[in-house]
């Protein structure tokens, strides 16, 4: 059976923790999209980790971690992370890398930096990890697939061809140093050495594993609102963040995805630019940011302070619907224990009309939040294991959110640790 763990909102919902937790009963964990541009923070018996490319199941000896074909694979970053995890006492994880995955090149990272520089004040707030240039090349059919590393003659020709096109842009648009084919070829040969022992036909491997009754976990990066089709375009990422894409990005039949665990935060946070209707500012935001997450709401990749907001029912209902949520995992509920009353955004007012359906970006830019306030529970709920043991106002908050989003909240996370979870 295949379970997908995906985000309902802007990313940073706590998917890493939920994947780490569910991985205990899984055999295979697959990353199916995105690159090292966003991180998952995980707290377990080995310590606290920020993973960027490694699947969040690497902490169990019985699991196999898979990099699917949909991933933007930065090989040096991947192996640096692998070595860091092992150096901290985690048993060497079993790794497989799809022969159809494509590689982030050093020039993708440069192009990302140059473009943000060129855009100045109109920049996208990229993490400058080369992700947009990587996916642009992939769809322009000038990317490098892992399988191509094993045919050097063809590779040399392609490298020369790619340097020619890239150098036009470098010279005339960015006024930056040009690429040399021999440098790119050397880079690729280094990557070949590193990746060779792990390369496999991942879709066939997964097909056979499912026939044997193995449990597969798909781990998504970012959330619905960063999807290039269904998100807050153009302030989105460059690969689909939806569970449906898991079938493509891992090479699985779509009908195998039986369970979609959509992770949703008990309040909102966002990294990067773009419309964010329930956003709060000043002291109110600082207080929530400081208490939020484990050690505060700062990006796992960039360390940037996240933008904060109250729970957004409109965005979350939409986020869960697009993911096809069978289960909602509601995270960081413990953070809200300090509030006398908890504001929730239940609708958007656009041009004088209130809607509970999530609009396109043009409309979204005009939306003002419709806020309802719920009484707080004013105590620490960490350590509670049963739903009925939660304070009444806390349960009312969960049930209020559940009613407004229309999807079942089956897991509640009330702390950063692997065991801080309440099943409903």
N, C-alpha and C positions, 0 to 999 in steps of 0.2 A: 504494500500500500504506500501511496505517496501523500505526504503532508507538506503543505507550503506554509512557511512563516514569512509574512509580509507586513508592510507598514500601511496604516490607514491615512497618514497625514503627510508631513513634510520630511519625514525621516526622524531619526533620534527617538523612536518610540520605545526602545528597549527590546528590540528584536534579538539582539545578541544574547541577552539573558534567557529569553524564552527558548531560543534555539539550543543554547547550552543545556537547559533544563530538559527539553524534549529529546535531546540527543542521547540521553541515558537509555532510552528504549528504542533507539534507531540503530540501523546497521551502516547506513551511508548518508553523509550530509553533502549536499551539492550547492555551490554558489553558481547562480545561473545568469547573472548580469552585473553590470557595473564594474568598477575597478577599485584602486586603492584611494579613491577620492573621498570616501566616507568611512568611518570606523565604527566598530561595535565594541562597547565597553563591557567587560565580563568580570564578575567577581566570583571566585570559587575557592576550593581548598588550596589551590596552587598560588593564589594571590589575585591581584587586579591586572587585567590585560586590556590593551586596546588593539583589536585585530582589524586589519584593513582588507586583506585578500584571503587569508586562511579562513576556511569555514569555521563557524563557532562550535563545531563538535570535536575539535582536535584534542580536547582534554580527556577523552575516554579512550582506553586501550582497545576497546572492541570495535571502534568505528573506522570507516574509511572516509577520508575527506577528498572531495572531488571538485576540480575546477572545470566547470562546464564550458561549452563552446561559446556561450553568450558573454563570457567575462572579458573585460579588458585586462589582459594579464601583463603586469609589470614584473618581469622575472627577477631583477635584483631586489625589488621591494619584497616580493614573495619569499625569497630565500633568506633575506635578512630577518624577516618576521619568523620564519620557520626556525632559524638558528636561535633567535631570542627566546622563543617559547621553550625549546629544548634545553637551553642554558639555564632556565629557571626551574628545572626539575621535572618538566612534563615529559613523559615517555615519547620517543620519536613517533610522530603520527604517521599513519599509512596515507600516502598521497597519490592521487591519480590526476593527470592533466589531460584534457581533451586534445587530440591531435588536430582538432578543428578550431580550437581557441586561437584568438589573434593576440599579437604582442604589442604592448605599449612601447614605442621607441623613444630614445632620448630626445629626438627632435619633436615628438608630440608635446613633450613637456615644455620645450622652448617655445613652440608655436602658441601654446596656451598662455604663457607669460607675455609673449609679445602682443598677442591680441588684447588681453586685458589692459596692458599698458597703452595700446593704441586707442582703446575705447574710453580710457580715462574715467570720467564721472558716469559714463553710460555702461560700465562693465557689468557682467552677470554675477559677480561675486564668486567666481570659480575658485576651487581649491588649488588650481594650477597644477593638477596631477596629469594633465595631458588627455583628459577624457573626451572632451568635445572634438579635438583634432583627431584622436584615435578613431572614434566612431564615424567621423566625417570620412576618413580614409577607408574605413571598412566598407561603408556604403558607396563610396566612389570606386570601390574595387581596387584600391592600391594599398591595402593593408598586407601584413605578413602573417600568414597562418603558421602555427607551430609545425605542421606537416611539411611546409616548404623548406624548413631548415635542413632537410635530409636530401635535397637535390641542389648541390652547390652550383652547378653550371647555370641552371635556370635562375637561381637566386642572384647570381652575379649580374646577369642581364637586367633583371628586374630592379636591382639596386641602382644601376646606372640610370635607368628610365625614371625612377622616382626622384633621384637627386636632381635631374634636369627640371622637373616640374616644380619641386619645392624651392629650388634656387631662384626661380623667377620671382616668386613671392618674397623670399628673403631679401633679394636685392632691391626690388622695386616698391614693395609695400612696407617692409619692416626696416630696411637698411641695416641688416644684420649680417654676420659672417655666413658664408655659404657652406653647404654640406659637401663632404668629400666621400665618394663611393667607397674608398678603401676603409674609411672610419666606420661607415655603416656596416660594411661586410664583417669587419672585426667584431663589432658589437653583436651582430647576429651569430657569429661563430662562438662567442662567449656564452650567449644564451643557449645555444645548442648543447654545449657541454653541461650546463647546469640542469637543463630540463630533460635531457635524454632518458634518464632512468625512470621517469614518471609518466612518459607519454603513453596514452592508450586510446582505443576507440571507445569513448565514454558511452555513447548511446547504445552500443552493443552490450557493453558491460552492465549498464542499467537494465536493459531489456532482459538479460539473463538473470540478473539479481531479482527482478520482480517475478519472473517465472518460478524462482526458488522460494518466493514468499518473503523476501527481505523487506525491511522497513526503510523507506527513503524519506529524507527530510530535505526540502528545497529551502534555501535561505536567501531571501530577497534583500536588496540594499535600498535605502531611502524609502519613500512611501508614495501612495497614489498621487498626491498633489505635485510630485516631481516627475510624473510620467510624461514623456514627450507628446503623447496624443491627448491624454485625459487630465493632465495636470495644468498648472498655472503658466502655460506656454507664453512667452519664451523663457521664463525663469525656471527652467526644468533641467533634469539631467538628460543624458544622450542615449539612454537605453531604457526599455520598458521596465517599470517597477512593479508590474502587475503579476499576480500568480499565474495568469493565463500564459504569460511569456515564459514561465518556468518550463513548460512543455517544449518550447523552442530552444531556450537557452541551455537546457540539459540534454535535449534530444529524446524526449519521452512522448508517448501518446497522451493527448490531452485528457482522455477518459480515465487515466490512471490517477489523476490528482483528485483524491476523495475528500480531503480535509483542507480547509484554508483557514489557518489561524491568523487573524488580522490583529496586529498589535496597535493599541490605541492608548495614548497617555491620558491621565486624569486631568491634565491641563494641556496647554499647547506650547510648543516651542518650534522655532525654525532657524535654520542657518542659511545664509545667502539672501539675495534680494527677492522681491516679488510681493504681491498682495497678501496681506495677512490680517483678516478682518477683526479678529478678537484680540489683536496685539495690545499690550499695556506698556507703559513707559515709566521712567523716573523711579522713585523709591519703591512703588508697588512692584515694579518689574524686578528691581534689584533684590528685593526681599525674596521673591519667588525663585529667582535665579540662584541665589546663595543657598537656599534650602533644597533646591531641586536636585534630582538625580543623585548620584553618589559623589559628593564633593563638588556639587554645583553644576549648573548648566553651561558647559563649555564644550565646543566641538571636539570629538575624539581625534580628529585629524588635524584641525587647525588651531585648537585651543581658543578659537574665537568665542566671545560670549554669545550665547544663543539669544535670539529674539524671543520674548516671552508673551504669553497670552492666556486667557481663560479657555476652558474647554469649549470647543466649537462643534455643536451638534450638526450644523449644516454640512460642514466640511467632512466630519467623521461619518455621517450617514452615507454621504456620497463615496467617501473613501472605502468604506466597508462594502458598499454595493458593487463598485467597480472591481474589487478584489474577489467578490463572490464569497464573502466571509461565511464560514460554517460556525466558527467560534471567534469570539472577541477576547483577547487578553488585555486586561485593563491594568496599566502599569503606573508606578509611582504614586499610588493613592495615599501612601503614608505621608507624603510631602505636604499635603493640604491641611494637616492637623493643627496648624497654627492659626487658622482663619476663623473669625467670628461668623462671617457669612461668606459663601462661595459663589461668586458670579459665574453664570453659564451663558454662552451665546446660543440662543435657541432659534434665531432667524436673522436674515439680512434685510435691511431696508434699502431698496434701490429705487431711486426716483419716486420716493413717497409710497412705494408699495412694499409689503413685507412678503418675503418668500422663504421657504425652508428647503428649496432645491438649489444646489450649487451651480452658479452660472459660469459662462465663459469669462476669460480674463478681462475683456473690455468692460463688462458689467460689474465684474468683481472689484475693479478699481474704484467703482462708485459706491460700493456697499458699506453700510454702517451697521454695526452689530446691534441686535435686539437682545438685551441682557435680562435674565431672570436671576434672582438671588436665592440661594438655599442656605438654611442654617448650618453652621459648621459643627464639628464634633469635639473640637478643642482638646484632643488628647493624642497620645502616641499609639498607633495601632500596630507597630512592628511586633513580631512574635506571635500574633494571633493566627491560628491555623484553621479555624472554622468560620464560615460565613456568618452563622447566627451569633457568634461571639463578638462581631464588630458592633460598635456603637450604633444606635438606631439611626441617627442622622447620617452616618456613613453609609449604611445600607440604603437609606432613602436617596442619597446622592447617586449611588450605583444604579438603583432602579429607575431614577429619573433619566439618567443618561441612556440606559438601555431602552427605555420607552421611546425616547426621541430619535435614537439611531436606528431602532428596529431590527437589531441583530443581537443574539444571545451573548451576554458576557459570562463566559464559563470559567475564566481564570482571573484572579486578582493578585497583582504583585504588590506586596506591602513592605518592600525592602530590597536592597541590591543583591543579596546573597541568593545562591541557587535554591535554597530551601524556603525563602521568603515568598511563599505562594499559597493562595487559598483557591481550592477548586470548588466550583458551585455545582 
